[in-house]
Amino acid sequence: MERAEAEAIYEAGREAVVEVLLAMDRRIRQLEARVEKLERELAKNSRNSSLPPSSDPPGKRRPARGKDRSGLPQGAQPGHEGHGRELLPLSAVDEVVEHWPERCECGHVFAAGELLAVGEPVRHQIEELPVISTQLIEHRCPRVRCPGCGEQTRAMLPADVANSAFGPRFEAAVAALSVRNRISRCDVVELAEELFGARLCAGTVEAILERAARALSEPYEDLTERVRSSGSLNMDETGWRTAGERRALWGAFSHRHAVFAIAPDRHEDHAKSLLTHTEAIVTSDRWWAYAHLPLARRQVCWAHLRRDFKAHAEGLAAEREFGEHGLECCERVFWAWEVFAHTHDRRELKRAIGSLQRTYEPIIRGYATRRERNRRCRGMARNLLKLWPALWTFAAHEGVEPTNNHAERALRGAVIYRKLCLGSQSEQGERRIERLLSASVTCRLQRRSLFAYMTELLTAHARGDPVPLLA
C-alpha cells in the first residue's frame, strides 16, 4: 500500500480505517495458516508420517553409528576371539585336492619317497558353483508305415512337451527371477544367455510368465479362500501403476498365506470385495476404507499411531502435550506386548492394557473438546475415541498383534517391484502379477522354495494333472 492510499483511508474516517484493519487481519490469518500448513508438510519424514525412509532428505536420515557410550569404536575389540567358518565333515566334501610341498625352508628338495604325511593335514574348504548350462533335449517322432492299411503314422508329443519350448524347471527359474528377484525382462534374457546359454527374448519371457499365471489360477483362488477363513489377518494397500495410470494394490495376509489384488483405487468397496464372507479380526491402519468393519473385528496399528503422535509432539502448546501423552501411551503398549512375548501370560497383558485404557481415555477426551487450543489435535482425538475398542483387540485375542508390521513387510517386495518394473501394462498383466506376488509371498511366509513350488506346479499343469496348492 502506498502512503497516499493510507492517508486517503485515514481521511475517509473511523469506519473506513476499521474495515481496512479487519480485512488486513483476515488476510494475515489466512497467510499464517498457509505458512503453518507448509511448515508441517516440510517437517514430514518417515518418523512422523507414513512416508517411506527413502523419501527422507540426507539431513533427516538416521545418523551413522559411531562410538558407543564406552567411547570404544564399533566392532570386535583387541583380544576378542575371532569366529571363523566351521569346517564341514568329510562326508559333505565333493572333491579333495592335496597340496604337497616341493622343498623345505632349509633348502632341501623333497624326493618322491620322502613325501610322507605326519599328523593331521591343514584343512581349508572353499564352496564353488558348478558350471551351469541348459540341457538341450530333442524329442523325435519317427514315422512308420502301417502294414495293415499302408498309411504312415507317428506318435504324438506328450502334452508337457508339446506346449512349450522350455522345460518346467527353466520356466520356474524365469518366474522366480522375475517376481522374487525383481529382474526386468531384458535382464532375464541377458542372464539366461550368460549363465545358462539359453536362447530367449523379452516376448518369450512374457509368454513364460503368462503360462505360470494360468497355472496359478486355482492356487490363487484357494489362497483367497484360506485368507478369508483365517481367524486373524493383516491388510494394507499401496499405490500401483498400469500403463502409467494410478491404481491401488491391496494385500491381505494371514500368518501362512498372502493374497494381492489390484483395483482402480483405495475405495471401501475393494476392501469389502477382498474380505467377502470373512469373520477374521483385521489389523490395519486408520484408513477410512476399513470403517465398515465392526470395531470388535478390528485392530488399529499402534506403529502408525506412534508416527501420528510424533508429528503432533513436534507442534506447540496443547498439540504438543497431546502428542507427548500419545507417545507415552505407545511406549507402555509396546512394553506390555514385549513382556507378553516373553511370558505368554495373557492375564497379565489384559491387566496392563486395562490400566492403560483407564489412564488415557480421560486424557484423550480432554483433547477432543471444542476448545480453541485443541484445534490441531481435536480431529485425531475424536477419531481415537471413535475407534477406542479397536485399539486394544490384541490383548484379548490369540494371533492378533498391536501393529500391522506383518502386512508392511509382505508389501515391501511388491513396492520394490513397482519401482523397478513400473507396475503393469494391461489388465491381463495385473492378473498375472496378482497371482505371482501371492505365490511368492506365501512361499516366503511358509519358508518354502518358490522355485521348487513353481517347478512342481508347471510340471503338473503341463501334464494336465491336479496342480499343487499352497496349503
C-alpha positions as CSV (number, residue, x, y, z in Angstrom):
1,M,0.0,0.0,0.0
2,E,1.3,3.4,-0.9
3,R,1.4,6.3,1.6
4,A,-1.1,8.3,-0.4
5,E,-3.6,5.4,-0.3
6,A,-3.1,5.0,3.5
7,E,-3.7,8.7,4.0
8,A,-6.9,8.6,1.9
9,I,-8.2,5.7,4.0
10,Y,-7.4,7.7,7.2
11,E,-9.2,10.8,5.8
12,A,-12.3,8.7,5.0
13,G,-13.0,8.3,8.7
14,R,-13.1,5.8,11.5
15,E,-15.3,3.2,9.8
16,A,-13.1,3.0,6.7
17,V,-10.0,2.5,8.9
18,V,-11.7,-0.2,10.9
19,E,-12.8,-2.1,7.8
20,V,-9.3,-2.0,6.3
21,L,-7.7,-3.2,9.5
22,L,-10.2,-6.1,9.8
23,A,-9.5,-7.1,6.1
24,M,-5.8,-7.0,6.8
25,D,-6.2,-9.1,9.9
26,R,-8.2,-11.7,7.9
27,R,-5.5,-11.8,5.3
28,I,-2.8,-12.1,7.9
29,R,-4.6,-15.1,9.5
30,Q,-5.0,-16.8,6.1
31,L,-1.3,-16.3,5.3
32,E,-0.3,-17.5,8.8
33,A,-2.4,-20.7,8.4
34,R,-0.9,-21.3,5.0
35,V,2.6,-20.9,6.3
36,E,1.9,-23.2,9.2
37,K,0.5,-25.8,6.8
38,L,3.5,-25.6,4.5
39,E,5.9,-25.9,7.5
40,R,4.1,-29.0,8.6
41,E,4.4,-30.5,5.2
42,L,8.1,-29.6,5.1
43,A,8.6,-31.2,8.5
44,K,7.2,-34.6,7.5
45,N,9.5,-37.6,7.4
46,S,9.4,-41.3,7.9
47,R,9.3,-41.0,11.7
48,N,6.3,-38.8,12.0
49,S,4.2,-39.8,8.9
50,S,3.6,-42.7,6.5
51,L,6.3,-41.5,4.2
52,P,9.0,-44.2,3.4
53,P,12.5,-43.8,4.8
54,S,13.8,-43.5,1.2
55,S,12.0,-40.2,0.9
56,D,13.9,-38.6,3.8
57,P,16.4,-35.9,2.7
58,P,20.0,-36.6,3.8
59,G,19.7,-34.3,6.8
60,K,16.7,-36.2,8.2
61,R,18.0,-39.7,7.9
62,R,19.3,-41.7,10.8
63,P,23.0,-40.7,11.6
64,A,25.6,-43.3,11.1
65,R,26.5,-45.1,14.3
66,G,29.9,-44.1,15.8
67,K,31.3,-44.9,19.2
68,D,29.1,-46.3,21.9
69,R,28.8,-45.0,25.4
70,S,32.0,-46.6,26.5
71,G,33.9,-44.5,23.9
72,L,35.2,-47.6,22.0
73,P,34.8,-47.9,18.3
74,Q,32.3,-50.4,16.7
75,G,33.3,-54.0,16.0
76,A,35.4,-56.5,17.9
77,Q,37.9,-55.2,20.4
78,P,41.6,-56.2,20.6
79,G,41.9,-59.6,22.3
80,H,38.5,-60.8,21.1
81,E,38.4,-64.4,20.0
82,G,37.5,-64.5,16.3
83,H,34.7,-66.5,14.7
84,G,35.8,-68.2,11.5
85,R,33.8,-70.5,9.2
86,E,33.5,-74.0,10.7
87,L,34.8,-76.9,8.5
88,L,32.2,-79.3,7.3
89,P,32.7,-83.1,7.7
90,L,34.5,-85.1,5.0
91,S,31.2,-86.7,4.2
92,A,29.9,-83.4,2.8
93,V,33.0,-82.8,0.7
94,D,32.7,-83.4,-3.0
95,E,36.3,-83.2,-4.0
96,V,39.6,-83.3,-2.1
97,V,42.7,-81.7,-3.6
98,E,46.1,-82.3,-1.8
99,H,49.0,-79.9,-2.0
100,W,52.4,-81.4,-1.2
101,P,55.5,-79.2,-0.5
102,E,58.3,-79.2,-3.1
103,R,61.1,-78.0,-0.7
104,C,61.8,-77.3,2.9
105,E,62.6,-73.9,4.3
106,C,66.2,-75.2,4.9
107,G,66.5,-75.6,1.1
108,H,66.2,-79.4,0.9
109,V,64.2,-80.6,-2.2
110,F,61.9,-83.5,-1.4
111,A,62.3,-86.7,-3.4
112,A,59.2,-88.7,-4.3
113,G,59.7,-91.3,-1.5
114,E,60.2,-88.6,1.2
115,L,56.7,-87.2,0.9
116,L,55.1,-88.9,3.9
117,A,52.2,-87.3,5.8
118,V,52.9,-86.6,9.5
119,G,49.8,-86.0,11.8
120,E,46.7,-84.3,10.6
121,P,46.8,-82.1,7.5
122,V,45.9,-78.4,7.4
123,R,42.4,-78.2,6.0
124,H,40.9,-75.4,4.0
125,Q,37.5,-75.6,2.4
126,I,36.0,-73.4,-0.4
127,E,32.5,-73.5,-1.8
128,E,32.1,-73.1,-5.6
129,L,29.2,-73.1,-8.0
130,P,29.2,-75.9,-10.6
131,V,29.1,-74.9,-14.3
132,I,25.5,-74.2,-15.1
133,S,24.1,-74.7,-18.6
134,T,20.8,-75.7,-20.1
135,Q,20.3,-79.3,-21.2
136,L,19.0,-79.3,-24.8
137,I,16.7,-82.3,-25.3
138,E,15.4,-83.1,-28.8
139,H,12.1,-85.1,-29.0
140,R,11.6,-87.1,-32.2
141,C,8.5,-88.7,-33.5
142,P,9.6,-91.2,-36.2
143,R,7.1,-92.1,-39.0
144,V,6.3,-95.7,-39.6
145,R,4.1,-97.4,-42.3
146,C,1.2,-99.4,-41.2
147,P,1.4,-102.9,-42.7
148,G,-2.4,-103.2,-42.5
149,C,-3.5,-100.0,-44.4
150,G,-0.2,-98.8,-45.8
151,E,-0.6,-95.3,-44.3
152,Q,2.2,-93.5,-42.5
153,T,1.7,-92.7,-38.8
154,R,3.7,-91.3,-35.9
155,A,3.4,-90.8,-32.1
156,M,2.1,-87.5,-30.7
157,L,4.3,-85.5,-28.4
158,P,3.3,-85.7,-24.7
159,A,1.3,-82.7,-23.5
160,D,4.0,-81.5,-21.1
161,V,6.5,-81.4,-24.0
162,A,4.4,-80.0,-26.9
163,N,3.1,-76.9,-25.1
164,S,6.4,-75.1,-24.7
165,A,10.0,-74.9,-26.0
166,F,11.2,-74.8,-22.4
167,G,11.0,-77.3,-19.5
168,P,9.2,-76.6,-16.2
169,R,12.5,-76.1,-14.2
170,F,13.6,-73.4,-16.7
171,E,10.2,-71.7,-16.7
172,A,10.1,-71.8,-12.9
173,A,13.6,-70.2,-12.8
174,V,12.4,-67.4,-15.1
175,A,9.3,-66.8,-13.0
176,A,11.3,-66.7,-9.7
177,L,13.9,-64.3,-11.2
178,S,11.1,-62.0,-12.4
179,V,8.9,-61.9,-9.3
180,R,11.1,-62.8,-6.4
181,N,14.3,-61.2,-7.5
182,R,12.5,-58.4,-9.4
183,I,14.7,-58.7,-12.6
184,S,13.4,-56.9,-15.7
185,R,12.5,-58.9,-18.9
186,C,15.7,-57.7,-20.7
187,D,17.9,-58.6,-17.8
188,V,16.3,-62.1,-17.6
189,V,17.2,-62.5,-21.3
190,E,20.8,-61.5,-20.7
191,L,21.1,-63.5,-17.5
192,A,19.8,-66.7,-19.2
193,E,22.1,-66.3,-22.1
194,E,25.2,-65.5,-19.9
195,L,24.7,-68.1,-17.2
196,F,22.7,-70.9,-18.9
197,G,23.5,-70.4,-22.6
198,A,19.7,-70.3,-23.3
199,R,18.1,-68.5,-26.3
200,L,15.5,-66.1,-25.0
201,C,13.8,-62.8,-26.0
202,A,11.6,-60.5,-24.0
203,G,8.5,-61.8,-25.7
204,T,9.4,-65.4,-24.7
205,V,9.8,-64.3,-21.1
206,E,6.3,-62.7,-21.3
207,A,4.9,-66.0,-22.6
208,I,6.5,-68.0,-19.8
209,L,5.1,-65.7,-17.2
210,E,1.7,-65.9,-18.7
211,R,1.8,-69.7,-18.6
212,A,2.9,-69.5,-15.0
213,A,0.0,-67.2,-14.2
214,R,-2.5,-69.5,-15.8
215,A,-1.1,-72.4,-13.8
216,L,-1.6,-70.3,-10.6
217,S,-5.3,-69.7,-11.3
218,E,-6.6,-72.5,-9.0
219,P,-3.9,-71.9,-6.2
220,Y,-4.8,-68.2,-6.2
221,E,-8.5,-68.9,-5.7
222,D,-7.6,-71.3,-2.9
223,L,-5.3,-68.7,-1.3
224,T,-8.1,-66.2,-1.3
225,E,-10.4,-68.6,0.5
226,R,-7.8,-69.6,3.0
227,V,-7.1,-65.9,3.9
228,R,-10.8,-65.2,4.3
229,S,-11.3,-68.2,6.5
230,S,-8.4,-67.4,8.9
231,G,-9.1,-66.2,12.4
232,S,-7.0,-63.0,12.0
233,L,-5.3,-61.2,9.1
234,N,-3.5,-58.1,8.3
235,M,-4.4,-55.7,5.5
236,D,-2.7,-52.8,3.7
237,E,-2.8,-51.1,0.4
238,T,-0.3,-49.1,-1.7
239,G,-0.1,-47.3,-5.0
240,W,0.3,-49.1,-8.3
241,R,0.7,-48.2,-12.0
242,T,-0.9,-49.8,-15.0
243,A,0.2,-48.3,-18.3
244,G,1.1,-45.2,-16.3
245,E,-2.3,-44.7,-14.7
246,R,-2.8,-44.7,-11.0
247,R,-4.2,-47.9,-9.4
248,A,-4.1,-49.5,-6.0
249,L,-2.5,-52.7,-4.8
250,W,-4.4,-54.4,-2.0
251,G,-2.9,-57.1,0.2
252,A,-4.5,-59.4,2.8
253,F,-2.2,-61.7,4.8
254,S,-2.6,-64.4,7.4
255,H,0.4,-66.0,9.1
256,R,0.8,-68.5,6.3
257,H,-0.9,-67.1,3.2
258,A,-0.9,-63.9,1.2
259,V,-3.3,-62.6,-1.4
260,F,-2.8,-59.5,-3.6
261,A,-5.4,-57.7,-5.7
262,I,-5.1,-54.7,-8.0
263,A,-8.0,-52.3,-8.0
264,P,-8.8,-48.9,-9.6
265,D,-8.4,-47.1,-6.2
266,R,-8.3,-47.4,-2.4
267,H,-12.1,-47.2,-2.0
268,E,-14.0,-49.1,0.7
269,D,-15.7,-51.3,-2.0
270,H,-12.4,-53.0,-2.8
271,A,-11.8,-53.8,0.9
272,K,-15.3,-55.3,1.1
273,S,-14.6,-57.4,-2.0
274,L,-11.4,-58.8,-0.7
275,L,-12.9,-59.5,2.7
276,T,-16.1,-61.2,1.4
277,H,-17.7,-63.6,3.9
278,T,-14.8,-63.3,6.3
279,E,-15.2,-63.2,10.1
280,A,-11.5,-62.6,10.8
281,I,-10.1,-59.9,13.0
282,V,-8.5,-57.4,10.6
283,T,-5.4,-55.4,11.6
284,S,-4.9,-52.2,9.6
285,D,-4.2,-48.5,9.8
286,R,-6.9,-45.9,10.3
287,W,-7.7,-45.6,6.6
288,W,-11.4,-45.0,6.1
289,A,-11.9,-47.9,3.7
290,Y,-11.8,-50.2,6.8
291,A,-14.5,-48.3,8.6
292,H,-17.2,-50.8,7.5
293,L,-15.7,-53.4,9.8
294,P,-17.3,-53.9,13.3
295,L,-15.0,-52.5,16.0
296,A,-14.9,-55.9,17.6
297,R,-13.2,-57.3,14.5
298,R,-10.6,-54.5,14.1
299,Q,-7.2,-53.9,15.4
300,V,-5.7,-50.4,14.7
301,C,-1.9,-50.4,14.1
302,W,0.0,-48.8,17.0
303,A,3.1,-48.2,14.8
304,H,1.0,-45.9,12.7
305,L,-0.3,-44.2,15.8
306,R,3.1,-43.6,17.1
307,R,4.1,-41.8,13.9
308,D,1.0,-39.6,14.1
309,F,1.7,-38.8,17.8
310,K,5.3,-38.0,16.9
311,A,4.0,-35.4,14.3
312,H,1.8,-33.8,17.0
313,A,4.6,-33.8,19.6
314,E,6.6,-31.6,17.2
315,G,3.8,-29.0,17.4
316,L,3.1,-26.3,20.0
317,A,1.1,-25.9,23.2
318,A,-1.9,-28.3,23.5
319,E,-1.0,-30.2,20.3
320,R,2.5,-30.9,21.7
321,E,1.0,-32.1,25.0
322,F,-1.4,-34.4,23.2
323,G,1.5,-35.9,21.1
324,E,3.6,-36.4,24.2
325,H,0.8,-38.2,26.0
326,G,0.2,-40.4,23.0
327,L,3.9,-41.3,22.7
328,E,4.0,-42.2,26.3
329,C,1.0,-44.5,25.8
330,C,2.6,-46.1,22.8
331,E,5.7,-46.9,24.7
332,R,3.7,-48.5,27.5
333,V,1.7,-50.5,25.0
334,F,4.8,-51.8,23.3
335,W,6.4,-52.6,26.6
336,A,3.4,-54.6,27.7
337,W,3.5,-56.5,24.4
338,E,7.2,-57.3,24.8
339,V,6.6,-58.6,28.3
340,F,3.8,-60.8,27.0
341,A,6.1,-62.1,24.1
342,H,8.4,-63.5,26.8
343,T,6.0,-64.7,29.5
344,H,2.9,-65.6,27.3
345,D,0.8,-64.5,30.3
346,R,-2.4,-63.1,28.7
347,R,-4.0,-62.4,32.0
348,E,-1.2,-60.0,32.9
349,L,-1.4,-58.5,29.4
350,K,-5.1,-57.8,29.9
351,R,-4.4,-56.2,33.3
352,A,-1.7,-53.9,31.9
353,I,-3.9,-52.9,28.9
354,G,-6.9,-52.3,31.2
355,S,-4.8,-49.9,33.3
356,L,-3.7,-48.1,30.1
357,Q,-7.3,-47.7,29.0
358,R,-8.4,-46.2,32.3
359,T,-5.4,-43.8,32.4
360,Y,-5.5,-42.5,28.9
361,E,-9.2,-42.4,27.9
362,P,-9.9,-39.3,30.1
363,I,-6.8,-37.6,28.7
364,I,-7.9,-38.2,25.1
365,R,-11.4,-37.0,25.8
366,G,-9.9,-33.7,27.2
367,Y,-8.3,-33.0,23.8
368,A,-11.5,-33.9,21.9
369,T,-13.4,-30.8,23.2
370,R,-14.2,-27.8,21.1
371,R,-11.8,-25.5,22.9
372,E,-9.7,-23.3,20.6
373,R,-6.4,-24.7,22.0
374,N,-7.4,-28.2,20.8
375,R,-8.0,-27.3,17.2
376,R,-4.8,-29.0,15.9
377,C,-5.3,-32.3,17.8
378,R,-9.1,-32.4,18.1
379,G,-9.6,-34.5,14.9
380,M,-7.3,-37.3,15.9
381,A,-8.5,-37.3,19.5
382,R,-12.1,-37.8,18.3
383,N,-11.1,-40.4,15.8
384,L,-9.3,-42.4,18.6
385,L,-12.4,-42.3,20.8
386,K,-14.5,-43.5,17.9
387,L,-12.1,-46.4,17.4
388,W,-11.3,-46.9,21.1
389,P,-12.3,-50.6,21.3
390,A,-10.3,-51.4,18.2
391,L,-7.1,-50.1,19.8
392,W,-7.0,-52.9,22.3
393,T,-8.3,-56.0,20.5
394,F,-4.8,-57.7,20.6
395,A,-5.0,-58.1,24.3
396,A,-7.9,-60.5,24.2
397,H,-7.4,-62.5,21.0
398,E,-4.7,-65.0,20.1
399,G,-2.9,-64.4,16.9
400,V,-3.6,-60.6,16.8
401,E,-0.6,-58.2,17.2
402,P,-0.7,-54.5,18.1
403,T,1.0,-53.4,14.9
404,N,0.4,-54.0,11.2
405,N,4.1,-54.8,10.6
406,H,3.2,-58.2,9.1
407,A,1.4,-56.5,6.2
408,E,4.1,-53.8,5.8
409,R,6.8,-56.5,5.4
410,A,4.7,-58.5,3.0
411,L,4.0,-55.4,0.8
412,R,7.7,-54.3,0.7
413,G,8.7,-56.6,-2.1
414,A,5.7,-55.6,-4.2
415,V,6.6,-51.9,-3.7
416,I,10.2,-52.5,-4.8
417,Y,8.9,-54.5,-7.9
418,R,6.7,-51.5,-8.8
419,K,9.6,-49.0,-8.5
420,L,11.9,-51.2,-10.7
421,C,9.4,-52.5,-13.2
422,L,7.0,-49.6,-13.3
423,G,4.0,-51.7,-12.5
424,S,1.8,-53.4,-15.2
425,Q,0.9,-52.5,-18.7
426,S,-2.6,-54.1,-19.1
427,E,-5.4,-55.7,-17.1
428,Q,-4.0,-59.1,-18.1
429,G,-0.7,-58.1,-16.6
430,E,-2.5,-57.1,-13.4
431,R,-4.0,-60.5,-13.0
432,R,-0.6,-62.1,-13.7
433,I,1.3,-60.1,-11.1
434,E,-1.5,-60.6,-8.5
435,R,-1.0,-64.4,-8.8
436,L,2.8,-64.3,-9.0
437,L,3.2,-62.0,-6.0
438,S,0.7,-64.0,-4.0
439,A,2.6,-67.2,-4.6
440,S,6.0,-65.6,-3.9
441,V,5.0,-64.0,-0.6
442,T,3.1,-67.2,0.5
443,C,6.2,-69.3,-0.2
444,R,8.3,-66.9,1.9
445,L,5.8,-67.0,4.8
446,Q,5.9,-70.8,4.7
447,R,9.7,-70.8,4.4
448,R,9.2,-72.7,1.1
449,S,11.3,-72.5,-2.1
450,L,9.4,-70.5,-4.8
451,F,11.5,-72.2,-7.5
452,A,10.7,-75.7,-6.2
453,Y,7.0,-74.9,-6.0
454,M,6.8,-73.4,-9.4
455,T,8.6,-76.4,-10.9
456,E,6.1,-78.7,-9.3
457,L,3.2,-76.5,-10.4
458,L,4.3,-76.1,-14.0
459,T,5.0,-79.8,-14.4
460,A,1.6,-80.8,-13.2
461,H,-0.2,-78.1,-15.2
462,A,1.6,-79.1,-18.4
463,R,0.6,-82.8,-17.9
464,G,-3.0,-81.9,-17.1
465,D,-2.6,-83.3,-13.6
466,P,-4.1,-81.6,-10.5
467,V,-1.9,-78.7,-9.6
468,P,-0.4,-78.4,-6.0
469,L,-1.9,-75.8,-3.7
470,L,-0.2,-73.6,-1.2
471,A,-1.9,-75.0,1.8
